[in-house]
Amino acid sequence: MNYSRINTIGGWLCFIVAALTYILTLDQSVSFWDCGEFISSAFRMEVVHQPGAPIVSMIQRLFSVLAFGDKTKVAYFMNVASALASAGTILFLFWTITALARKTVIKKGEEITNQKIIGIIGAGFVGALAYAFSDSFWFSAVEAEVYAMSSLCSAIVFWGILKWESQADEPKSDRWLLFVAYIMGISIGVHILNLLTIPALIFVYYFKKNPSPNWQSVLKVFLISIAVLAVVQFGIIQYMISFAANFDYFFVNTMGLDFGTGVLFFAVLVIGGLVYGIRYSILTNKRALNLAMLFTVLLLFGYSSFALLIIRAQAKPNLNNTDPENAFNFLSYVNRSQYGDRPLLYGENYNSEKIDIKESGKLYRKGETKYESAGTKSDYVFGDKTLAPRMYSDKPEHIRFYKSYMGFDDEHKPTLMDNLKYMFSFQTGQMYMRYFMWNFVGRQDNEDGQFGGKDGNWLSGIKPLDAIRLGDQKNLPPSIVENKAYNRFFFLPLIIGLIGAVWHFKRNQKDAGIIGLLFVFTGIAIVVYLNSVPIEPRERDYAYVGSFYAFAIWIGLGVFGLKDFIFQKLTPTRASIFASIIALFGAPIIMANQGWDDHDRSDSHVARDMSVNYLKSCAPNAILFTYGDNDTYPVWYAQEVENIRPDVRVVNLSLFTADWYIDGMKRKQNQSAPLPLTIKRNQYVAGTRDITYYQDYKIAQHIELQEILDVLLSDHDEDKVTMTDGSKYNVLPTKNLKLAVNPQQVLDTGTVPKEDAGKIASSMEWTFNQNYVTKGTLALFDILAHNNWERPIYFTGAMPDEQYVGLNKYLYVEGLNKRLLPLKPDTAITQDFDRVNLKPMYNNMMNVYGFGNIKYANHLDRQSADDVTMFSNMFNGLLTGLINEGKITESKKVANKYFEVIPAKFYSMRQVMSTYYFTENLYRLNDLNRANAMIKKTADYVGKELTHLADVSESKNQLSSEQDVRFYLGYLGQMVKLTEVFKQDELSKSLEKKYNDLIVRFTPFAAG
């Protein structure tokens, strides 16, 4: 057997298996979260959010060519790029595992036997395919995100260092070190997670050069590796740009030269220094210096991909995050300034007293002829601090979480031990180990498990063991057993990986230590470094796939552990074969079998349909205000790639606070005219009016919005308030705002149809709902004051209530969007969702909207499943409004449409609530058969959920998931009353019996 040939073929077989898997389960269009932004930016070569991914954009742009002009296929082929990059990761993982295995079982100069070839190749297949079918890696492999290509870079550099190690004694072996350096530089243009491999790479080099190290030297190398990581992360990526920016400031502001002159001079210095260093190292035969110089040069070659962003920023594309066209903007971009800072080793707690503000740096912006001050960067000075501050955020929702999770009262001041307990139990336990167990033990469902409780847990499928943590498991509810993410691995991949780790440490402590270092740095170390706040918008398991990669190596080496520990009585060949087969079934095969259905996105297209729905339901030349990632990025994709409704101007309110974004809104984009903004650039430029606070001037009447704008934008001292330090700032003098309405203008523009002329208000009066005005709110006020109803204004219905700035009573639901209409408020309406513009909403729901195949899709990701409830609620609101107006024919059509597109399966608790109200409307339509069937289905679901919670409560001897219990019992009780009201007596009695039986079970544990 030719080992080299078999090893090559084995790697490519793994690649083919992975590539086919990912392409078969690939998302066919845009996905939720960042994918829409990445696809849009790659297609038009635009600038994505910090810290940027220019290499990803360039590669995805190449793949988009495969669509051959069919813009509806662009997203698909960019997704294919991720699939192939992920398959490439599996290829290099296979070769990494076989390299480590061969080095461990084959001594130098020893001939490789057939039985050892079987074991080595078996280990490669088991470990590589286990990672291929791991939950978190598979998720990113089927969408156009950065993590697939980031994983590929990590896999290549680790394989590259092992390649160097195998050839280190040969004359030209250092070329592999330089190859590693260049790939690492390239990876910076993908994602900086790859840099966390640096400590492991350094130890591979060190152990090769020092076969007999002592613990002191190992500790010294560890500290050096941390220093090298810091030099690359901060010195090359950030401080080099900082130096360039300061050079440019000196050349422009002091010497009066053009912008960019200082950057060019600094670049010449750096290049000259590196050339001199390389030449000096060659002349003096200093090999280590030569390697360091070349390593730096190749890192910079790779990092130079960011020049794409600077070049494209000059063109002012539609998506131009931070506008990094000059040195200081680019510095802000790579520093991720918009995300703020967080304490790591020493700092404040969430309730530390703020005693002062200190200046921590100066901010600059590009002016007409020189750099101008954009204010100062300031930090609070806290009266009390602690080591290892983990609970530091003072946002109200975070404070509530800290107190609830840790059991603190209002007066408690977290100590070092409190912070460490939180770090180990929540940040490490709940937000890392839970993800780790998802991948190698099993997963309960795809619910968000950040809050703890019954959702989002890991579980093995071994019910007695799961019951120890989760309570009685004998009657698992539909929310688990019908969830496609209910994956049971029975601990097998974990056990095989642990066996592999034990075997590796027994046979080769150095290599095992390197894999352990890689595992820690790409897992736990990220947890400590990121120091993330709780209540993130989504689960973040994709950030830790590097550690799962490392563990997959041990899963592969578990073949040798099984062979040596379990099958030692068999012949070596048979032992290798049996161990490989057992490990294949115990890890990749069971993982593929359990995970296929919840990773198969091939028949769902919710994100794409949602984006089109948002746009197509807008009137011509509309302004659409969005807020979150999932109601913005897919919409960007629809406009920028598929050119759907290019007349609509999409305005993201979370970005509207930035001067560069307002600049873009004042320009024409696609077929959308500039926004009606009168605000001048010097009135909103960075450092000016970032926040304007409210100060109550006791003004009882509502003030015209234009007058408020004049005060907020005034540069006169008499319109400002003097602070204690003598500085003067604009303030918002009242929250009572008004916008005069010209009825004829409203009719002429078609904002309100002529038949509703009598409903037009003479003025819109509202109360602003916040205590400060951001730059974005200021721009929004400007648009409202000067739009003159010429362009229809919409807000997406998914944004937080405060983003509606108090205009709620003038916002009418038309489906996914709410339209601003100057109508007299209906005092009978108490809930915003009852304020419906029936005619356009009916048309949208019946004729315009696509529903993403949610009824028949094999699997819906968490966001898509949530959208099922959102669509269901929209049908409910429309149906209620039609019935209230006596439009029975239309109501029945809407009901039929609901059953045509909404799945019968329940995806969430909220869907139970929505279904209940839809059932009530069916009863109102006298559609008794469908109403009874629906309420039976709902009651059956609720009954099974409550039975499980009762089992858990009895096993733990305390009430489990009280909020869920109260919710389900409440709606089950309402079903009893609903069926009684509509004379469904037999059904009502059966529901009442079910309700009473469950009440009896919960009574011992509940109070009130």
Secondary structure, DSSP 8 states (H G I E B T S, - for coil): --HHHHHHHHHHHHHHHHHHHHHHT--SS--TTTHHHHHHHHHHT-B-STT--HHHHHHHHHHHGGGTT-GGGHHHHHHHHHHHHHHHHHHHHHHHHHHHHHHHHS-TT----HHHHHHHHHHHHHHHHHHHT-HHHHHHHTSS-SHHHHHHHHHHHHHHHHHHHHTTTSTTTHHHHHHHHHHHHHHHTT-GGGGGGHHHHHHHHHHHH-SS--HHHHHHHHHHHHHHHHIIIIIIIIIHHHHHHHHHHIIIIIT---TTHHHHHHHHHHHHHHHHHHHHHHHTT-HHHHHHHHHHHHHHHHHGGGHHHHHHHHT--S-BTT---SHHHHHHHHTTGGG----SSEE--TT--EEEEEEEEEEEEE-SSSEEEEEEEEEEEES--EES-------HHHHHHHHHHHT--TT----HHHHHHHIIIIIIIIIIIHHHHHHHTEES-SS--TT-TTSS-B--S-HHHHHHHH---TT--HHHHTSTT-EE-TTHHHHHHHHHHHHHHHH-HHHHHHHHHHHHHTTHHHHHHH---SS-SS--GGGGHHHHHHHHHHHHHHHHHHHHHTSTTS-HHHHHHHHHHHHHIIIIIHHHHHHHHHH--TT--HHHHHHHHHHHTS-TT-EEEE-SGGGTHHHHHHHHTT--STTSEEEETTTTTSHHHHHHHTS-BTTB--------HHHHSTTSSSEEEB------S-EEHHHHHHHHH---GGGEEE-TTS-EEE-B--SEEEEE--HHHHHHTTSS-GGGGGGB-SEEEEE--SSEEEHHHHHHHHHHHH-TTSS-EEEETTS-GGGGTT-GGGEEE-SSEEEE--B---TT--SGGG-B-HHHHHHIIIII---TTTTT-S---HHHHHHHHHHHHHHHHHHHHHHHTT-HHHHHHHHHHHHHHS-SS--SHHHHHHHHHHHHHHHHTT-HHHHHHHHHHHHHHHHHHHHHHHHHHHHHTS--SHHHHHHHHHHHHHHHHHHHHTT-HHHHHHHHHHHHHHHHHHGGG---
